[in-house]
Structures are given as C-alpha cells and as structure tokens.
Amino acid sequence: MENNNIGWQGKSLKQMLHESDEYIGQTGNYYGIDRLSLKQKNPFRYERAYASLRGALVSARETALHVAASPIVKEIGELCFALYSPEGDSIVVSTGILVHVHTMSEAIKFMIQEGYEEDPGINPGDIFLNNDPECGNVHTTDVQTIIPIFWRGELIGWAGGVTHQIDTGGITPGHDLVAAVQRFDDGVYYTCRKIGSNDKIWKDHMINARRSVRTPLYWELDEKCRLAGNLMIRDAVLDFIEKEGLDYYKQFIREAIEEGRRIVLKRVKERLIPGIYRAASFFDVPFKEEAWQPRAKMNKITNEPIEIIIDKDGGLSIDFEGASGPGPNPMNCGKGAMEGGQWVLLTQILIYGDKVNDGAYFAVKKNYPLGTWCNPGDPYLSYQSPWGNLIPAYTGMMKCLSFGLFSRGYREEVVPGYGFTGDAIQGGGVYSSGPLKGDRWALSTFEISGQGLGASAVRDGLDWGYAMWNPESDLGDVETWELFQGGIPYLSRKIKPNTAGHGKFRGGANYAGVAMIANSEDVDFFGARDGLSFHGSGGMHGGYPHATGYRLIAKNTNLKELIDNQEKYPLGDPDPSDGEFERMLQADITRKPYASIYPVTLNNYDMVHFALSGGPGYGDPLERQLDLIQKDLNDGIYTEDIVYNVYGAVARYDEETKNWAIEEVETAERQEELKRERENKSMTYEEFWQYERDKITQNKLGEHITRMYSESIKLSDKWRKHFLEFWDLPKNFEMEVN
C-alpha cells in the first residue's frame, strides 16, 4: 500500500508531533537535543541562518502591511508572521503583535491531531484559515491564515500570519463584543478551515466572508495581506534550503527552538530569585443593570490569582489555581489566549534581546485549572473578548517578575503593571446622508494600542505608548480613524488629567477623546474596561494604581445649535466634579462609575467622552521630586488639588507666564501634615486583618465579591485551604450568594 504521509522519512505529521512530545517529556529538551551542534561547529553560519530567516519574516510583514486595508493593520501594525516546524512550533517570528505567534502554533497542532493529513488533506498550495478560540486563537476578531511549506513532496514547515479585524459579524458591530454571552454571538467562526488551493483563495469562501461581516472590504484585503506575507515567507524558506541544504535546515530549526528554550532558563537564572511569587488581580463585569440577556444580568468580579515558582535551575512555572469561574460574558479565555498573553510578556520582560520562538513555550510549566475563566472547558461559551481577563491576569505576572528583577538589582527593568487596553469607543452604524448613504461603518478605534505603562524603580512610566499585547504600540492618527468610522468624527483628543498612578515615579499618563455622531442612524455604542476595581494589584513599593475608567454620554444635545452659532462646546472632562458637559450643553447626560457597558443607541449630535488608561506608579508619592511635580502640572498630567492631596505639593499658577510653580516651604509643611494624617489613620496588621475578616464572617461583602470567592473556594481545594487558613475560618465554612 502506498504511503501518503507527508512528514519526514515517511512519517505522518501525527507521528512527528507524538515523537516531539515524547522527547520533551522524557529529556526536557526539544527533540531530545542535548548539544547545539550547528552553533558549536560554525556559529557564524548558524547566526547568519537565523538572521536571514527572521529578516525574511520582517520583510514579509512590512510588505504585506501595504496590502491591508484596515487602519488597525496599516496604521499601527496589528499583524505578525511566523515560521513553524512541521509539528507546529515557531522557529522565527516577525516584528508586530507577538501575542499571536503561539496561538497559530496551537491551530497547526489542532489540524495535525484532527488528522487533516488524511482529510481534508494538506497539499502544496493549500490555504487554511482559523479564528476559533477553542483551536488556539485569542478571539474571533484575530484571523489567522496558515499555509504548508513543501520541499519535493515532504512537509518542511508552515507559514502563518494574523491580523486583527474591524468586525467579524457578531451580535453587534465591533471587534470586542461586550454583549456576547455564547459562541453563537461571537460572529463568524472559521475552525481551521481550508479556504484555497494552488495559492489561490477559493471564490466560495470570499463570497461567504463578504456576506458574513459588516466591513467586507477590510476583510478581503486583510485576507490578501496575510496570504501575500505567507507566500513571501515560503519563497524565502525554499531559497534558504537551496543555499544551505535540506539537512542543514532540518537540524537548524530544531536547534533554534531548543536554543530558545535554553535562553529562557538562562535569563530566569540571571534575572530572578528562586522562590514563590504571588499576585492578585481582578476584573469587574457590572452587567446586572446593563445586560439584555437574562442570564447575563449579574454583577461579577473575576478572581485572577497567579503563583509563579522559580527554581534554582531557571525553571519557571505559572499557576492560576484559585481562579473563579467563567461567566455569561465574552471575557472567558481558552488555552490559546492564555498561552498568547503569557508568551508576549515573556518576550518583553525576559528575552527581548534574544532569539524568540516556541522554545519559550517549552521552557515554562503552566496550570490553567479546568472549569475556571482561564479554562472553562465549555465550547459554547463566548470567548469573544478574553482580553477582559487576560489583561489583569498578566499584570500580576509582570508584577511578580518585577519583584524578582528588583531583588537581582535590575531596577530599571521593574514595571509594576500596565494600563488597561480598553475603553475604546466601539460599535457602528449606517450612513443616513451623503455619498455613502446606506453603507455601514464600523467603530473600532484602536487607540487602545497606546496606554500608559507603569513606572520603573528609577523613572516615570511611558505616556500613551504601550499595550501589553503589542510592543510596537501606537495610538494612530485621528484622521486615519475618521476615514473608516466617518459616522463619529472627533471633536478633541487631549491629555486626560489624573490618569497616571501616583508615586515617587508616576505611571504613564493618557489621553481622552470627545466625539459626536454625524450623518448616521442606528448607531450602536459600547465599550469595556476596568471601572469599579483596579485591574491589577496596584502600584509597587508604595506606588498607587492608575485611575479606573468611567462612562460619559450626552444624548439629545443642542450641539448643532452651538456649532451653527460658533459657540463653545465640551472638549473634555478634566474635572468631573465641575463637568464641561454639564456647564456647556443642554442634554441628557449620563455618567456611569463603571466602564463596561452594553450597547446603547445614539443619534446625530449625541456626544461621547472616552478616557484611556494610565499606568501604576512606583514608590511613595511624598518622595517625588518637586521639579517633577511642577512639570506634571505644566504638562497637564495632574491637577492642583491632586498634587496637594496626594503629593503634598502647594502650587501657584502665574497668569503672566502661564506656568505653575511649587512653594517649597509650604509644601514641606503640607507633606509633614500628610505624614501625621497617615499615622493617625493607619492600622496595625492585626487590626486590619480583623477588620477584613469581619467582612467575611459577618456577610458584609458585596454580592459580586461573595460570588467570586465562593467560586474560587468550590473550584480549588488548594486555594480553599489557603483561604481558610489565612482567615482562620472553620473547615466547613462556605460562602453563599444571597
């Protein structure tokens, strides 16, 4: 009988994947490699090989960027490419949104494990598409195109590219759908589907895709963008083999992955202290009043404890034991999302200057407990917006690693956390007038790509320039966003005071925007972000967390009249206690203390305000240098009342110079006053412990807090034991939601 296997030496891909897993399980090394023979024999050739392949991927990304239509891709580079081994392990990666490198690895392994080699077949020129979070993706909005690479009938690898889509045809317009509660709300699903052959996308797929989303132009050109990049990568790999030889290529890709694994171990030993690190993070979902669907009408807060263990040999394990349960919301996470979030932070914190590939994945042990938000085990839940839980969960990881970096003396590498990449305006509508009348537009501003980064132990955080999932983040230009969301033009984008977390070194600050509805009807507007709780565990060594989000919407306004008469209208909300909207507008104004809201309907001349996130601070605010406080005031980072109440700084504004000055003598007196206030209000540890314990034993916790702890206690015996012991509670203690 003829052997139709396409793996190496006549093996099937499933056999190769099984062998790879066995080698790593038995030896701890990738494919059992104990010596990097190619690197040792000729290090120059080895490094040249790696550089040439990586250069090809970077070149493919930069070229494909100009094929894309979506500003999310073209403007801020929301795409990446990677080269994979036959088993689906990344070898080299491009620049870009690296969170998706290992997600495509999981998709390839899904196809291998499901027997795609036999049905539907894997042939030269085939094209596969995936956006299923249960098969390695983060959420349906991230769309992956994957192609096999053959050399004379033998599969030698895969090329994969991913872009973020504006819309995937979900329950509402947008790309992070707050209203989704089940899989069927998430939009179109492509579960590792073959969509083309002979390097051409099939016509029936393109017809289906166009009719499945609200923005078919962007989908179609982004699809061509990903395929173009993959074909460039395939050509580069074949050229590499022509030059270096097939045997060299096969050995090289395995050694490169093994080297990537060793690099992680080396960096962990070098930069972290062996021991147990823990952090707590949370995310609030205030949907009791917001939700449409009955099952989603609950206020929920998600428990996201993380434990990281570093051993003396450089081993690193990450454990989410104690995580609370999933929910009727889109923030549930599959394995691909968890691996992607972890992977992108490792590449930024520990191995940013070295070879980056799936060796990092193999170097880390992880536990995502079944039945929790990070591994629900239910394919029918919504996984449309897992970032709601991923972002806070992994700020705990960043903080834990920062404790180790601080202890080793890498003070400049310390980052206590990052801003929440949310609170963007989302939704969409239909043009009601003009040349595009009747056309749909999508509201997917990706300013979320430019948040505040937390301070380090030696300097302030980065302002409006960081996203945990994209190390090359960029706010993008207002004019670009307005090109494709013309139904909601900007009225302003300016610094939002008091977003930055306080400290000796402050966190990164951020912007806020004001926009209006124009020439449109049936406009949906929504968004999500931390609002009632800080998404991370605050600052570090006395630093404060960043400001949480809120919602401000003005409906039935007199904005048209103000514009016609050339009168002033609100351009921001710098002081919510003395709001510009209330002072300047006649309108029905809604302020919500939380940021995650279900879609609301807006009409022409309605207005929205949206604040982006700052980052947490480092160190005691009373230790901040006065010249830095003065600069913060002059730059609009903080307001006078905040620097007085938090930093103890007494400031005077000079009308002539239009600058702030700090009164040093009065400031010294004010800071001493704050220190006395702290002393008078402070509790001993024992007093604080008893105060918090009484909340538990006397049932004084809120419904959402009780639900969170109840879920964690029921889902984890280990966490339950730790919780009961810490609070000195009886073994039969239970928490029940009223």
N, C-alpha and C positions, 0 to 999 in steps of 0.2 A: 504494500500500500504506500502511495506517495506521501512523503512528509511535507505538509504545507505550513509547518511552523516558520515564523519569521524572525525568531530570536537567534542568538549567537550559537554557532555549532549545532544547528538544527533543533535547538530547544524552543519551547513555546515561551511566550512572554510571562505566562503564569509560573512556569518553572523558574525562570530567571528571577522573578520577584520573590518567589519562595526561597531560593538559594540566598538571595541578598539578605532577607530577614533572618535566615538561619545563621549566616556568617556574623551579622551584627549581634545576634543574641548569644552566640557561643564565644566570640572573641572580643566583642566590644568595639571592633574596628570595622570600618566599611569594607565589605567583601573580604574580611579577614586580612587586610593589608597591614603588615607589621613594619614595612620599610618602604619609604618613598624612593624607590629605586631610580626612577627617571630623574627626579630632582637631584639626587645624590650623584648620579653619573654625569649629568650635564645640566647644571642649574640654569645656565643662560638659555638653553633651548627650552627648558621647562617653563621658565617665566615668560619667555617670548611666546610660547604656545598659549599660555593663559591670557596674556595681554592681547594677542591677536584675536582670540575668540571673543573676549569681552569688548574689545574695540568694535568688532563686527556688530555686536548687540546694541551698543550705544549708537552706532551709526544707523542701524535699522530703526531705532526709536526716534532719532532726530529726523530721519527722512519720513517715516510714517506719520509723524506729528503733523506734517503739512498736507497729508491726505485727509485727515479728520475734519469734520465739520463742527463738532461740538466745541464751544469755547471752554468747556470743562477739560477737554483734552488739549486743544490747541493753545489756550491761553495759559493754563497753569500746569500742563504736562501730566494730566491724570491718566497715565498709562505706563506700562513697563513690558519688557520682554525677557524671556529666559530660555536657556538651552538645557534640555533634560537628557538623562541617560535613558536607555530602553526601559528601565524599571520605573522611570518617572521621578528621578532625583535630580534636582537642579545642579548644574555644573558651574555655569557662569550666568550672571544677570546683568541687565542694563541698568542705567540710572532710572529714576522715576519712583512710582508708588510701590515700594518693595513689599508691602503687606500682602501682595497677591502672588508672590513667587511660589510660596509653598502651597497656596490654595490650588494652583494649577497642577502641582505635583500630586495632590490628593485626587484630582479629577482624572489624571492619567492612570493612577493606580486603580481607581474605580473601574475604568474601562478594561484594564487588564484582568482584574478579579471577576468581572462580569462576563469574561470570555468574548470580548469584541473581536479577538483574533479570528474566531470562527464566524461570528455573526454580530454585527453586520459586515465584518471584515475590515482589515487595516491594510490599505494598499498605497503605493506611491501616488501622490497627488490628492489623497483624501483630505477632507477638511472637517474638523469636529468643532462643535460649539457647546459651551456649558455656562449656565448661570445658576445652577441648582445648589443652594447652600448645604444640602444634605450630601453632596458629592464633592465637597472641597471648596466651594465658593464662600465668600463672605455674605453677600446678599444678592438678590436677583438683579440689582442695578449694575453690578460688576459683571461684565460679559467677557468670556474667555474664548479665543479662537486658538485651536491646537492642531498642528499638522505633524504627521510622522516624517522622519528623515531616513531614507533607504540608501544603501550602497550595495549595488549589484544583488538585489533581492533580499538583503538582510537589513533588518531594522537596526539602525545605529543610534537613534535618539529621537527626540521630539523638540519642536519649537513652539513656544506658546506666547501669546500676547493678550493683554487685558486692558479694557478701557471702561470708564465709568459713564453710564448712560444717563441722559436727562430724564427719561421716562421709560418704564417697561410695561405700561398698560395695566397698572394696578387699580385698586378700588378708588383712588383719587389720583389726579395728576401729581407728578413729583418723583423724587428719587429716594426719599426716606419716609415711608408712608406710615405716619403715626396711627392712622385709623385701621390698619391691618391687624386682624386677630387670628387668622388661619391662613394656611397655604393658598387657599383659593382667592385671597385678597391681594396677594403679593405681585400679581402681574404674570406675564408670560414666562413659562418655565421651559428651558432647553436643558434636558438632562443628558449631558454628554452625547449629543445627537450628531450624527453625520449629516452635514449640510452641503457637501460638494465633493467633486472628484475631478481628477485631471487638472488640479489647481484652479478650478472654477466653481464658484458658489452656484448651487442649483437654483433655477428660476422659481420653483415652487416654494423654496424656503424664503426667498426675497419677497415674494408676494405675501406669504404668511406673516413675515416680520413687519412689513409695511402696514398690514391691517391689524396688527396686534398692539401697536404703540401709538401714542399721540403725536410723536415727533419723528415720523418715518425718515425724513431727510437726514437727520443726525444719526439715526440707527444705521442707515445704509452706508453712509460714508465712513462711519467709525468701523463698520464691518470690513470695508475695503482697506482701511488703515491697518487693522490688525493683521489681515492676510498679507498685505504688502510687506510689513515688517517680518513676518514669519518666513516668507519666500526669500527675502534677503538673507536671513539667518541660515536657511537651508543651503543657499548657494555658498555662503561663507564656510560652512562646515565641509561641504564637498570639496571646495578649493583647499581647505586645510588638509584634508585626507590625501588629496593629490600631491601636496607638498611634503607632508610629514609621514604619510603611510598609514594604512588602516590599523596595523598592530600598535603603532605608537598612540594613535587616537584612542583606541580601546583601553589601553593601560593608563593613558593620561587622565581620562575622565574619572576613572575610579580613584586614582591617586589624588586628584584635585579635590574630590569630595572628602576623602579621608584627611587630607591636609586641612580642609575647612573645619572638620570635627576637632582636630588637634589644636587648631588656632583658638577655638572657644575655650578648651581646657587650659591652655596656656594663659589666656587673658584672665580667666577666672582666678587662677592661682596668683597671677601677678597683681590683680587689682582689688580682689575681695578677700575678706577674712573668713575662714571656716566658721560655721555656726548656723544657727536658725534665725531667720529674719521673718518678721510678720508685719502686715499692714492691713488696715480695714478701709474699705471703700463702699460707697452706696450710690444708688440712683433712684430718684423719686419718679413715680408714674401717677400723677394726680388725676385719674380718669373717672372718679366717682360721679362728678358732675359733667365732665367733658364728653364721655363716650356716647356713641349712638347705640352700639350693640349691648344688649342686656348683660352678657357675660363679661364685658369689659368694664362695667361700671363699678370699679373699686379703686380705692387709693392704695397703692402698693409701693413699698420701698424694697429695693433688692439688696440683699446682703452679699458682699463680694470680698470675703476674707481671703488673703493669699499668704501662703507659707513657702518660703524659699530656703532650701537647705544647701549649703556649700560645704563640700568635704575637702579634705587636705590634698587630694589628688586633682582638684579642679572640677570635680563633678558638680553639677547643678541640677536641682530638681525643683519643680514648681507644682504646688498643690492647692487646689481650690476647695478642699474639704471644708464643709460648713456653709457652702453657697446655698442660698434659698432657692425655692422652686421656680419653674418657668411661669409664664402668665399669659392671659388673653391680651397680648400686646405684641408688637413686632420686634421687641428687643431680645428675643431668645437667640441663643448662639449655638451653631453647630461646631463640629470639630475644626473644620476649615477656618472658620472665623477665629476661633481661639488660637490655632496654630499661627495664623497670619498676624494677629495682633502681637503675639509673643515674639515672633520671628523678626518683625520690623523693629521692635525695641532693642532686641539683642544686637542687630546690625548697627543701631545708632549709638548704643551705650558702651558696648564692649569690643566689637570687631569692625568698627567703621573704617579702619585703616588697613584692613587685611582682605584676604580672599573671602568673598561672601557667596555661599551656596548652601545646599541642604546638609552639609556637614554640621552646621549649627543646629539643625533639627535633630540629628542623631546624637548630638552631644548633651541634650537636655532630656531629663526624665520629667514626665508631667502626669497629672491626675485631674481629670475633669469628671467629677462624680456623676453617675447616671441618675437622671431624674431631677437634675438641677437646671438652672437657667443656662449653664455653660455646657450642658449635655442632656437635653430634655429626653431624647430617645423617642420623640413623637414626630413623625414626618408631616403631620397635618397641622402643626402649629405654624404661626407666621414667624419667619426668620428674615423679614424684610429689612429691619433696621437694627441689627445686632450691635451696632456701634453704641447704642444707648447703654449697654452693659460693658462692652469691650473697653471703652474709653476710661471709665472709672476703675474697672478691674485692673487694668495695666498701669494706671498711675500708681497703684500700690506696688507693682513690680519695680517701677522706676525709683520709687522712694526707698524700697528695700535695698536695691543695688547701690543707691546713693549713700546709704549708711555704710556699706562696705567700702565704697570709694573714699569716703571721708576718713574712715579708720585707717586706710592704707596711705593716706596723705594726698590723694588726688582731689584736692579741694575744688579745683577749677572744673572738675568733671561732675560735681554734685548737682543734681536737679531734683527738687522735692516733688515735682509734678508738672503738669501742663494744663493749659486751658481746655475747656470742653469744646470740641469741634462740632458745635451745633448752633441752634438759634438762628440759622439762616432762614430767610423767607422762602417758603415752598408753596407749591400748588400750581395754578394755571387757570386759563380762561379762554374765551373766544373773542376775537376782534369784532366789535359791533359797528365799526365805521372805517373809512379809509380804504386804500388799495388791497388790504389783506382781509377785508370783511369776510367773516365766516370761517377763517382759518383759526386753528388752535395755537396757543402759545404756552410754553412750559415755564414755570417759575422755579428755577433751580440754581439760584446764585451760589457760587462756590467760594464765597468769602470765608466760609468755614475753614478753608485751607490756610488761613492766616490768623492763628490765635496767639495769645500770649504764652510764652514759655516761662516756667518757674525760674526764680533766681538761683544762682550758684552760691557757694560759700565764699566767693571772692568778688562777685559783681552782680549787677541787676540782670533780670531776665530779658529775653528778647521781646520787643514790642511787635505786635501784629505780624508775626512772621514764622509761625510754627504750627505744624499739625503732626500728631503722633503717628499717623499713617503715611505721611509723605514728607521726607526730609528735605525736599526741594519746594517747600510750600510757598504760595504766592497768593495775595488777595485777588489779583487780577484787576483790570481796569473797569471802572463803572460803565464806560461807553461800550465795552465789549458785551457785558451782561445785558445791557439795554437792547443790543441788536437782536437777541433772540427772545427776550421777555419784554417786548415793547409795550405790553399792556400795563406795566407797572414801572414807569420811569422814576429815577431817583430825584429827590429834592435836595438831599445832602448826604455826605459821608464825612464824618468828623470824629475827632477823638472823644471817646466817652469817659468822662472823669470817674475816678474811683473804681475802675475795674481791676486794677492791679492789686495783688495781695501785698500786704504791708510787711516790712521787715527792715533789718539793718541793710539788706539788699532787697529791693522790691521785686515783685514778679513783673512779667511783661504786661504792658497795658494794651488796650484795644480800642477799636472804633465802634461807632453806632451809625446807623443809617435811617433816613426817613424817605419813604416812597409813597406814591399815590397810584390809585387805579385810574387808567385813562383808556378811552376808546374800546372798552371791553364790557362783556357781560358774562354772567355765570362764572364769576371768579372764585375759586377755592383758595383759601389761605390758611396755612398751618405751620407748625414747627415743633422742634423738640430740643430740650437742653436741661441741665440741672437747674432747679429753681428753688425747691423747698429744702434741699440739703446740698452740702458741698460734695461734689462727685468724688473727690479724693479725700485723703485723711489730713487735709490742711497743709500748712507750710512745714518748715523744718527748723528745729532748734530755736523755737520762739517765733518763727515766721507765721503770718496769717494766711488763710486761704484766700483765693480770689473771690470777687463778687459773684453771686449767683445771678441767674437770668430772671427776667420777668416779661410780661406782655403788655403792650400799649397799642390799642387800636382805636381809631376815631371814625365813626360812621355818620352818615347824614350831615356832612360838614358844609360850611359856607366857603370852602376853599375856592371854588370857581369865582365867587364874588370878590374874594381877596385878590386873586390873580388878575381879574379884569380891572380892578381898581388900583393895581400895583401896590397893594398893602402887604405888610409883613405877615408871614405865616411861620409855623413852627419848623425849626431846622434841627431840633434835637430835644433831649430830655436830660440836660446836665444836672438838674436838681429836682428830682421827682416830688419833693415836698413843696415846691413852688413851680409847678409844671408849665412849660411854654404852651403845651397843647390847651390846657385849661384857660390860660390867660389870653391866647391869641385866636382861638377858634370858637365858633358856635357849632357844637357837635355832640353826638352821643359818644362819650369817651369811656372806654373800658380799660381798666388796669387790673391785671391779674398778677398775684405774687409768685406764680409759677410760670415756667416757660414752655412746658409741653402742652400743646392744645390740639384738639381735634379741628378739622377744617371748619371755617366759618365762611359765609358768603359775603363778598364785598362788591360794591358798585362804584361807578365812576365818581371820582373826587373823594372817595374814602381814603384814609391815610393809615399807614403802619409805621411803627418805630421798631427797630430790631438792634439789640446790643450784642456784640460779640464778646468772647470770653477773654479775661486776663489770666495770668498765671500766678501760682502761690509764691509767697515771699520766704526769705531765709533770715533767721536771727531776730533779735529783739528790736522792734521799731525805735525804741528810745536810744539805740546806739547808732542810728543813721546820721551820717554827716549832714550838717546844716546846709552846706552848699548844694548837696544833692536834693534836699527838701526844697530849697529855693528854686532849683532848676525844674523840679516836678511841678511846682506851682506855675512857673512861667511857661512850661510846655503844656499845661492843661491836664496833666496826669492826675493830680489830686486837687480838691477844693480846699478853701481856707479852713472850714470847720473840721474837715477830716485831719488835716495836718495838726490842728490844735488838739483834737480829742485823742488821736492815736499816737502821733509823734511828739506831742507836747510843744510844737513849734508855734510861736507867736509871730504872725506875718503882717506886714503893712503893704498896701498897694499904692504905688506912686502914679498919680494920674498923668504927670508930665512925661515920665519915661515909659509908662505903661508896663511896668515890671513890679514884681514882688520882691520884698526884702525881709529877711529874718531878723528880729530883735533878739540878740544873743542873751542879754541879761534876763529879760522876761521869759525867754524860752527855758533857760536854766531853772528858773523858779517854777515854771509850769511843769517841767519834767520831774522835779522833786515832788511836786504835788501829786502827779500821776503815780509815782512810786509809793507814796503813802496810801493812796486810794487802793492800789493793788494789795498792799499789806493788810489793809483793813477788811477788804472783801474776800481775801483768799481763804481757802480751807486747807486743813491738813489732808494728807492722803486718806487717812482713816475716816475723816468727816465726809469727804467726797464719795468714798466707796459706800458708806452707809446711806448717803443721800440718794445715790443712784440705785442701790439695792432696794430701797423702799419703793421706788417706782415699779420695780418688778413684782415684789411681794404684795403690794397694795393695789395692783392692777391700775397704775396711773399712766401707763404707756398708751400712746395713741393706737387706734385700730391698725394702722399700716405698720407701726413698729412691732406690735404684738404678732401680726401675721408673719412678718419677716422672721422673727426669732422662732416662732412656732414651726415654720417650715424648716429652718436650719436644724432645730432640735430633732425633728422627726426624720430628716434625711441623712443625718450623720451621727452615728454613735460616738465617734471620736470627738466631734465638736460639741455634742451634748455633754459628754463627760467633762470636757474642759470648761464649758459654760457653767455647769452646776458647781464644779469645784471652785471656780473663781469667785462666784457669788455666794458660796456656802449655802446652797439650796438642797433640799431633800432629794433623794434619788428618784422618787415618784413624782417630782414636780413636772407639771405640764402648763403650757401657755395656750389658752384658747381665745380665739377671736370672738368678741361679743356680736 
